[in-house]
Amino acid sequence: MRSGAVSPTRKEFLMAWTAAALLPGAMAAETAGHRLLIVVAHPDDEYAFAATTFRLVKELGWTADQVIVTNGESGYRYADLAGIFYGAALADEADARAHLPAIRKEEAKRAGKILGIRRHYFLDQRDLGFQTDAAQADSRNWDRPKLHAFLADLLAREQYDVVFTLLPAAQTHGHHRAATILALEAVADLPASQRPLVFGVEAHARQTPAAEFRGLEAAPVTRTTQADPVFTFDRTVSFGYRRALNYQIVVNWVIAEHKSQGLFQMDSGKYDLEQFWLFEVSGNSSTRLEAFRGIVTPPGPQAGARTATGARL
């Protein structure tokens, strides 16, 4: 033993061992078979719900697929360091648009490996970016009928229990809103009994005022069941040996994989909560929402009830 090192007590050792043994095992057996679909506009957007996704897939045995609508070619503004790393002039718009689609696909796959993504669906719509205001980013170049048909077919075929999208708030990136609306419109095509729970998610700093969102007036399909989040996943809940670990570690792993997005790296540790709003388009939502909250709540003092094996959320 190293000089000055303190050995854990028997109680501490047993608590740590028991938590490590039960977390991926018993609870995963109860929820295996459930399916999650992620629908986002860009590679790296999955960051907003990375901790929740990791818990569902890696700890609780869910299957997750991810749809990425654009090729991400406009993410070049802060790519100076990434250009050195990748050996390409990624801060130059012309070169970036030539190289970034392939780079960002590989980054998304590496991040997906961390989260346990089964399949990535890259829909390769051109990312035309924005001039000065991300909220004004234009998506009119997207082939919306083709995208809608793809999402509708995927949802009907795979029968997902839950869909994660980004919260389509008016001030957020225009592509984020557009991707979420596409997902919601595809869900609305399903019979009510076959619709998954659909959440709009936002990463949030605990010290800032809570957001409210009831939907976009111009897009009724974005209406939520309430203005406040229906569920919050705390990335900072501690667990493991001496409760020294938390899910912020996983989020930082994901951020680090998206190296081409230089300024994005500054978000490491910035947001400690993942807040979920439930869209009204969700089918039979109240009971299934309680079941979802029960199983996904991270380990710790607030851990809730579990669902029975095989129950549809």
TORKOLKOL-687881 format. One record per residue: y negated, z negated, x of N, C-alpha, C in turn; residue in one letter. Coordinates in steps of 0.05 Angstrom, whole numbers. Each point is the difference from the previous one (the first is absolute). Example, Ala and Ser with C-alpha at 12.3 -4.5 7.8 and 13.67 -1.06 7.14 Angstrom:
BEGIN
NODE      n_y      n_z      n_x     ca_y     ca_z     ca_x      c_y      c_z      c_x   r
NODE      114     -156      264      -24        0      -18      -24        0       18   A
NODE      -21       14       -7      -24       -1       16      -22      -14      -15   S
***
This chain:
BEGIN
NODE      n_y      n_z      n_x     ca_y     ca_z     ca_x      c_y      c_z      c_x   r
NODE       24        0       17      -24        0      -17      -25        0       18   M
NODE      -21       16       -9      -24        0       16      -14      -27        0   R
NODE      -14       -6       21      -15      -24        1      -21       -1      -21   S
NODE       -2      -21      -15      -20       -3      -21        8       11      -26   G
NODE       22       15       -2        8       12      -26       11      -22      -18   A
NODE       -6        3      -26        9      -19      -20       22       11      -16   V
NODE       23      -13       -1       23        9      -16       -5       -5      -30   S
NODE        9       19      -17       -3       -5      -29       18      -23       -8   P
NODE       -8      -15      -21       17      -21      -10       23       14      -15   T
NODE       21      -16       -6       23       11      -15       -9       11      -27   R
NODE      -18      -15      -13      -10        8      -27      -15       27        2   K
NODE      -17        2       21      -15       25        3       18       24        5   E
NODE       20       -5       17       19       21        6       15       10      -24   F
NODE       10      -20      -16       16        7      -24      -18       14      -21   L
NODE      -25       -8       -3      -18       13      -19       -5       28        8   M
NODE       -5        5       26       -5       27       10       24       17       -3   A
NODE       24      -10        6       24       15       -2        6        8      -29   W
NODE       -3      -20      -18        5        5      -28      -18       21      -11   T
NODE      -26       -2        6      -19       20      -10        7       28       11   A
NODE        7        2       25        7       26       11       25       11      -13   A
NODE       19      -17       -6       25       10      -12       -4        8      -29   A
NODE      -15      -15      -15       -3        6      -29      -19       22       -6   L
NODE      -21        4       15      -20       19       -6       10       28       -4   L
NODE       15       11       19       10       28       -3       26        2      -15   P
NODE       13      -22       -6       27        1      -11        1       -5      -30   G
NODE       -1      -25       -8        5       -7      -28      -19       13      -19   A
NODE      -26        0        7      -19       12      -18        2       30       -1   M
NODE        6       12       23        4       29        1       22        9      -18   A
NODE       22      -16       -1       23        7      -17       -8        0      -29   A
NODE      -19      -17       -8       -9       -1      -28      -17       24       -8   E
NODE      -14       13       19      -19       20       -7        8       28       10   T
NODE       22        2       15        8       26       10        4       20      -23   A
NODE       -8       25        5        3       20      -21      -27        8      -12   G
NODE      -20      -17        3      -26        7      -10      -14       21       18   H
NODE      -18       15      -12      -12       23       14      -31       -1       -2   R
NODE      -13        6       22      -29        1        2       -9       27        9   L
NODE      -21       11      -13      -12       25        8      -29       -7        8   L
NODE       -8       10       23      -27       -2       10      -13       28       -2   I
NODE      -23        1      -13      -15       25       -2      -28       -4       11   V
NODE       -6       14       23      -26       -3       13      -11       27        8   V
NODE      -25        1        7      -13       25        8        5        6       30   A
NODE       -1      -20       17        1        5       29       21      -17       14   H
NODE       10       10       23       15      -18       17      -18      -24        8   P
NODE       10      -23       -1      -12      -26        6       -9      -15      -25   D
NODE       -2       14      -24       -8      -14      -24       19      -22       -9   D
NODE       25        2        9       20      -20       -7       -7      -28       11   E
NODE      -19        0       19       -9      -25       11       -8      -21      -21   Y
NODE      -12        9      -22      -10      -18      -20       21      -18      -12   A
NODE       25        9       -1       22      -16      -11       24       -1       19   F
NODE       -6        1       26       21        0       20       17      -26        0   A
NODE      -13      -23       -3       15      -25        0       19       -2      -25   A
NODE      -10        8      -23       16       -1      -24       24       19        2   T
NODE       -6       24       11       21       20        3       22      -10       19   T
NODE       -8      -12       22       19      -11       20       17      -21      -13   F
NODE      -12      -17      -16       16      -21      -13       20       12      -20   R
NODE       -9       19      -16       18       11      -19       24       15       13   L
NODE       -7       16       20       21       17       12       17      -14       21   V
NODE      -14      -12       19       15      -11       23       12      -27       -7   K
NODE      -12      -15      -17       10      -27       -6       16       -1      -26   E
NODE       -8       16      -20       13       -2      -26       18       23       -7   L
NODE        2       19       18       20       21       -4       -8       23      -18   G
NODE      -26        3       -6       -9       23      -16        2       26       15   W
NODE        0       22      -14       -3       27       11      -29        9       -5   T
NODE      -13       12       20      -27        9       -3       -4       29       11   A
NODE      -13       16      -16       -8       27        8      -31        2        1   D
NODE      -10       18       15      -29        3        2       -9       29       -2   Q
NODE      -19        4      -18      -13       27       -3      -27       -1       13   V
NODE       -6       19       18      -26        2       13      -11       27       -8   I
NODE      -22        0      -14      -10       25      -12      -13       19       20   V
NODE      -17      -10       18      -14       18       19       12        0       27   T
NODE       -8       18       17       10        1       28      -17      -17       19   N
NODE      -21      -13      -10      -15      -19       16      -16       13       23   G
NODE       -6       25       -1      -13       14       22      -30       -8        4   E
NODE      -11      -14      -19      -29       -7        3       -3      -27       14   S
NODE       21      -13        8       -3      -27       12       -5        2       30   G
NODE      -22       13        8       -6        5       28      -24      -14       11   Y
NODE      -16      -13      -18      -26      -10        8        1      -21       23   R
NODE       20      -16        0        1      -22       20       25        3       17   Y
NODE        7       25        8       25        6       13       -2        4       30   A
NODE      -22      -10       12       -4        4       29       23      -12       16   D
NODE        6      -26       -5       22      -13       15       27       13       -7   L
NODE        4        7      -25       25       13       -7        3       27       14   A
NODE      -22       14        4        1       25       15       10       -4       28   G
NODE       -8      -21       13       10       -6       26       30       -7       -1   I
NODE        8      -15      -20       28       -8       -3       18       24       -5   F
NODE       -9       17      -19       16       23       -7       -4       25       17   Y
NODE      -20       -1       17       -6       23       17      -10       24      -15   G
NODE      -17       -5      -20      -12       22      -16      -29       -8       -7   A
NODE      -17       19       -4      -28       -5       -6       -3       -8      -30   A
NODE       10      -23       -7        1       -7      -28      -27       -8      -12   L
NODE      -20       -5       17      -26       -6      -11      -16       25       -6   A
NODE       10       23        9      -12       25       -6       12       11      -26   D
NODE      -18        7      -19       10        6      -27       20       24        0   E
NODE       -6       21       14       17       23        0       28       -6       12   A
NODE        0      -14       23       25       -7       13       15      -20      -17   D
NODE      -15      -19      -11       13      -21      -17       14       12      -24   A
NODE      -13       19      -13       12       12      -24       25       16        8   R
NODE        2        9       24       24       14        9       23      -18        7   A
NODE       -7      -24       11       21      -18       10        6      -24      -18   H
NODE      -19       -9      -16        3      -25      -14       22        0      -22   L
NODE        3       22      -15       22       -1      -20       27       -8       11   P
NODE        8       12       22       26       -7       12        0      -28       11   A
NODE      -22       -8       13       -1      -26       12        1      -22      -22   I
NODE      -15        5      -21       -1      -21      -21       26       -2      -15   R
NODE       15       22       -3       26       -2      -12       18      -18       17   K
NODE        0        4       26       17      -17       17       -8      -29       -1   E
NODE      -27       -5       -1       -9      -27       -2        9      -13      -26   E
NODE       -1       16      -22        9      -10      -26       30       -7        0   A
NODE       15       17       14       29       -5        2        6      -26       15   K
NODE      -15       -4       22        4      -24       16       -8      -25      -15   R
NODE      -22        2      -15       -8      -23      -17       20       -4      -22   A
NODE       11       22      -10       20       -2      -21       25      -13        9   G
NODE        7        4       25       24      -13       11       -4      -30        0   K
NODE      -24       -9        6       -5      -29       -1        3      -11      -28   I
NODE       -9       15      -20        1       -9      -28       26        6      -14   L
NODE       17       17       13       26        7      -12       -2       23      -20   G
NODE      -19       18        3       -2       22      -18       24       18        3   I
NODE       13        6      -23       24       17        0       -8       30        4   R
NODE      -18        9      -16       -8       29        1      -30        2       -1   R
NODE      -11       17       18      -28        8       -2       -2       27      -13   H
NODE      -18        3      -19       -5       26      -12      -29        8        8   Y
NODE       -2       19       19      -27        9        9       -7       25      -17   F
NODE      -21       -2      -16       -7       22      -18      -20       19       12   L
NODE      -11       -7       23      -15       19       17      -24       13      -13   D
NODE      -14      -14      -18      -25       10       -9      -21       -3       22   Q
NODE      -17       20        3      -20       -1       22      -19      -23       -5   R
NODE       -5      -15       21      -19      -22       -1      -27       10        9   D
NODE      -18        7      -19      -26       11        8      -20      -21        7   L
NODE        7      -25       -4      -17      -22        9      -25       -4      -17   G
NODE      -21      -11       13      -25       -5      -14      -23        2       21   F
NODE      -24        2      -10      -23        3       19      -10      -28        8   Q
NODE      -11      -15      -20      -11      -26        7       11      -23      -16   T
NODE       11        6      -24        9      -21      -18       29        5       -8   D
NODE       18      -18        8       28        4       -5        6        1      -30   A
NODE      -17      -14      -16        5       -1      -29       -4       28      -12   A
NODE      -15       17       14       -5       27      -10       20       21       11   Q
NODE       20       -9       14       20       19       11       12       18      -22   A
NODE        0       25        5        8       20      -21       30        6        1   D
NODE       12        1      -23       29        6       -1        5       25      -17   S
NODE      -21       16       -6        3       23      -17       17       21       12   R
NODE        4        0       26       18       19       13       30       -6       -4   N
NODE        6      -24      -10       28       -7       -4       12       17      -22   W
NODE       25        7        3       15       15      -21       11      -21      -20   D
NODE      -17       -8      -19        7      -22      -18       24        6      -17   R
NODE        3       24      -12       24        4      -16       26       -3       17   P
NODE        0       10       24       23       -3       17        5      -29        7   K
NODE      -21      -15        7        3      -29        6       10      -15      -24   L
NODE      -11        6      -23        8      -14      -25       30        5       -5   H
NODE        8       25        2       28        7       -5       19      -14       19   A
NODE       -8       -1       26       16      -14       19        4      -29       -6   F
NODE      -23      -14       -6        2      -28       -6       15       -6      -25   L
NODE       -5       16      -21       15       -4      -25       30        3        4   A
NODE        8       20       15       28        4        5       12      -23       17   D
NODE      -15       -8       20       10      -22       17        3      -26      -15   L
NODE      -19       -6      -17        1      -25      -16       23        1      -20   L
NODE        4       22      -13       22        2      -19       27       -1       13   A
NODE        2       12       24       26        1       14        8      -26       12   R
NODE      -19      -14       12        6      -24       16       -2      -26      -17   E
NODE      -14        1      -22       -2      -23      -18       -9      -25       15   Q
NODE      -23        2       12      -11      -22       16       -7      -24      -19   Y
NODE        3      -24       11       -8      -24      -15      -30       -5        3   D
NODE      -11        6       23      -28       -7        6      -12       23       16   V
NODE      -26        6       -5      -16       19       15      -24      -15       11   V
NODE       -5        4       26      -24      -10       13      -19       23        5   F
NODE      -26       -4       -7      -21       19        6      -24      -16       10   T
NODE      -21       13        9      -24      -14        7      -18       -4      -25   L
NODE      -13      -22       -1      -18       -5      -23      -22       22        0   L
NODE       -3       14      -23      -19       23        0      -28       -9       -7   P
NODE      -11      -19       14      -27      -10       -6      -20       22        7   A
NODE      -23        0      -14      -20       21        3      -10        3       28   A
NODE       -1      -22       15      -11        1       27       20        7       22   Q
NODE       25        3       -7       21        6       20        1       29        6   T
NODE       16        8       19        2       28        9        8       17      -24   H
NODE      -13       23       -3        5       18      -22       29        9       -1   G
NODE       12        4       23       29        8        0       18      -22      -10   H
NODE       -8      -25        6       16      -23      -10        1        0      -31   H
NODE      -24        4      -12       -1        1      -29       17       23      -10   R
NODE       -3       24       12       14       23       -9       30       -3        1   A
NODE       10      -11       22       29       -4        2       11      -20      -20   A
NODE      -15      -21       -5        8      -20      -20        0       12      -28   T
NODE      -20       16       -7       -1       12      -26       23       20       -4   I
NODE        7       15       21       23       18       -2       25      -16       -6   L
NODE        4      -23       14       24      -16       -5        1      -11      -28   A
NODE      -23       -9      -10       -2      -11      -27        6       21      -21   L
NODE      -11       24        4        5       21      -19       29        8       -1   E
NODE       13        0       23       29        6        1       16      -22      -14   A
NODE       -7      -25        4       13      -22      -14       -3        2      -30   V
NODE      -24        8       -9       -6        2      -28       17       21      -14   A
NODE       11       19       15       17       20      -11       28      -10       -7   D
NODE        7      -23       11       27      -12       -4        0      -14      -27   L
NODE       24       -1      -13        2      -17      -24       -7      -29        7   P
NODE      -12      -14      -18       -9      -28        6       23      -17       11   A
NODE       24        3      -10       22      -16        9        9        5       29   S
NODE       -9       23       11        8        8       27      -22       -4       20   Q
NODE      -23       -9       -9      -22       -2       19        2      -25       18   R
NODE       -6        4       25        0      -23       19      -25      -17       -3   P
NODE        0      -23       12      -25      -14        4      -17       15       20   L
NODE      -25        5       -6      -17       15       19      -24      -18        7   V
NODE       -3       -5       26      -21      -18       10      -20       16       16   F
NODE      -26       -8       -3      -21        8       18       -5      -23       19   G
NODE        0        5       26        0      -22       19      -25        3       18   V
NODE      -10      -24        8      -23        0       18        4      -23       20   E
NODE       -3        6       26        0      -21       20      -27      -15       -1   A
NODE        1      -26        2      -23      -16       -7       -2      -24       20   H
NODE      -25       -6        8       -5      -23       17       -4      -25      -18   A
NODE       13      -21        6       -1      -24      -17      -28      -11       -3   R
NODE      -17        3       20      -26      -12       -1      -21       16      -16   Q
NODE        8       24       -9      -19       17      -15        6       -3      -30   T
NODE      -20        4      -17        4       -3      -29       22       19      -10   P
NODE       15      -10      -19       22       16      -12      -11       24      -15   A
NODE       13       22        2       -9       24      -14       10        0      -29   A
NODE      -14       15      -17        9        5      -27        3       30       -4   E
NODE       20        7      -15        4       29       -6       14        3      -27   F
NODE      -12       15      -18       12        5      -26        6       29       -4   R
NODE       -6       17       20        6       29       -3      -26       16        3   G
NODE        4       26        4      -22       19        2       -6       12      -27   L
NODE      -25        0       -8       -7       11      -26        9       29       -3   E
NODE       -3       15       21        7       29       -1       30        5        1   A
NODE       16      -21        5       29        4        2       14      -23      -14   A
NODE        3        2      -27       12      -21      -16       28       -9       10   P
NODE       14       18       14       27       -7        9       -1      -22       21   V
NODE      -24       -6       11       -3      -21       21       -5      -27      -12   T
NODE        0       -3      -26       -5      -26      -12       21      -20        9   R
NODE       -9      -24        6       18      -22        9        3      -20      -23   T
NODE       21      -17        3        5      -20      -21      -20      -22       -1   T
NODE      -14       -5       23      -21      -20        1      -18        6       24   Q
NODE      -24      -11        0      -19        5       21        7      -12       26   A
NODE       13      -23        0        8      -14       24       28        9        9   D
NODE        7       -3       26       27        6        9       20      -16      -16   P
NODE       23       13       -6       22      -15      -13       18      -14       20   V
NODE       -3        7       25       17      -11       21      -14        3       27   F
NODE        3      -20       17      -10        1       27       21       -8       20   T
NODE        5       17       19       18       -6       22      -16      -10       24   F
NODE        6      -24        9      -15      -12       22       14        6       26   D
NODE      -13       17       16       12        8       26        2      -23       19   R
NODE      -15      -22       -5       -1      -22       20       19      -23       -7   T
NODE       16        3      -21       20      -21       -5       18       -3       24   V
NODE        3      -24        9       15       -5       25       29       -6       -6   S
NODE       18        8       18       28       -5       -2       13        2       27   F
NODE       26       -3        1       14        1       26       -1      -26       15   G
NODE        8        2       25        1      -24       17      -27      -13        3   Y
NODE       -1      -25       -8      -25      -15       -1      -22       14      -16   R
NODE        8       17      -19      -18       14      -17      -23       14       16   R
NODE        9       13       22      -19       12       18       -4       30       -5   A
NODE       16       12      -19       -2       28       -5      -14        5      -27   L
NODE      -11       24       -3      -10        9      -27        1       30       -1   N
NODE       -6       11      -24        3       29       -4      -23       17       12   Y
NODE      -21      -14        9      -21       15       14       11       14       25   Q
NODE       21      -12       11       13       12       24       11       28       -8   I
NODE       13        2      -22       11       26       -9      -22       20       -5   V
NODE      -22       -9      -13      -22       17       -6      -12       11       27   V
NODE       -2      -17       19      -10        9       26       18       20       14   N
NODE       27       -4       -4       19       20       11       -6       28      -13   W
NODE       -5        0      -26       -5       25      -14      -26       13       10   V
NODE      -21      -16        2      -26       10       10        4       13       27   I
NODE       14      -13       18        3        9       27       14       28        1   A
NODE       16        7      -19       14       25        0      -19       23       -6   E
NODE      -22       -5      -14      -19       21       -7      -22        2       21   H
NODE        8        7       24      -18        0       23      -22       21       -1   K
NODE        5       22      -14      -20       21       -2      -24       -9      -16   S
NODE        3      -22      -16      -22      -10      -16      -13      -23       14   Q
NODE      -17        6       19      -11      -19       19      -13      -24      -13   G
NODE      -19        5      -18      -14      -23      -12       18      -17      -18   L
NODE       21       12      -11       19      -14      -16       13      -23       15   F
NODE        2        2       27       12      -21       16      -17      -26       -2   Q
NODE      -25        3       -7      -17      -24       -2        6      -16      -25   M
NODE       17       10      -18        8      -15      -24       22      -19        5   D
NODE       10       -1       25       21      -19        7       -9      -29       -6   S
NODE       14      -13      -18       -7      -28       -7      -24       -3      -18   G
NODE      -12       22      -10      -25       -2      -14        4       -9      -29   K
NODE       21        9      -13        4       -6      -28       26      -17       -3   Y
NODE       -2      -22      -14       23      -18       -2       14        1      -27   D
NODE      -11       15      -19       12        1      -27        6       29       -8   L
NODE       21        4      -15        5       25      -13       -1       -5      -30   E
NODE      -20       11      -14       -5       -6      -28        9       24      -17   Q
NODE       14       -7      -22       13       20      -17      -11       -1      -28   F
NODE       -9       23      -10       -8        4      -28       22       17      -13   W
NODE        7       -7      -24       21       14      -15      -13       20      -19   L
NODE        8       25        1      -11       20      -18       13       -1      -28   F
NODE      -15        5      -20       10       -1      -28       22       20       -5   E
NODE        1       22       16       20       21       -4       28      -10        6   V
NODE        2      -23       13       26      -11        7       16       -6      -26   S
NODE       26        4        2       17       -5      -24        9      -28       -2   G
NODE        0      -12      -24       11      -27       -5       -7      -19       22   N
NODE      -26       -4        4       -9      -12       25        1      -30        2   S
NODE       -3      -15      -21       -5      -29        2       24      -15       12   S
NODE       24        5      -12       24      -14       10        7        9       28   T
NODE       -2       26        5        7       11       26      -20       -9       21   R
NODE      -25       -3       -7      -20      -10       19        8      -28        9   L
NODE        8      -17      -18        7      -27        8       24        0       18   E
NODE       20       18       -5       23        2       17       -8       10       28   A
NODE      -18       19        1       -9       11       26      -14      -22       16   F
NODE      -18      -14      -13      -14      -21       14       19      -21       10   R
NODE       20       -6      -15       19      -20        8       16        7       25   G
NODE        8       25        2       16        7       24      -16        7       24   I
NODE      -25       10       -4      -15       10       23      -17      -22       13   V
NODE       -5      -22      -14      -17      -21       11       12       -9       27   T
NODE      -16        1       21       10       -6       27       11      -29        2   P
NODE       17       -4       19       12      -27        3      -22      -20        7   P
NODE        3      -24      -11      -20      -21        5       -3      -17      -25   G
NODE      -21      -17       -1       -3      -18      -23       -2       13      -27   P
NODE      -11       26       -1       -4       12      -26       23       18       -8   Q
NODE       23       -1       14       22       17       -7        9       -4      -29   A
NODE        5       22      -13        5       -2      -29       29        6       -7   G
NODE        6        5      -25       27        5      -10        9       27        9   A
NODE       27        4       -2       12       26        7       11       13      -24   R
NODE        3       26        2       13       15      -22       30       -1        4   T
NODE       14        6      -22       29        1        2        8       27       13   A
NODE       23        0       12       10       24       14        0       24      -18   T
NODE      -12       22        9        1       25      -15      -20        2      -23   G
NODE      -15      -20       -5      -19        1      -23      -22       21        7   A
NODE       -7       17      -20      -21       19        4      -27      -14       -2   R
NODE      -17        5       19      -26      -11       -1      -18       15      -19   L
***
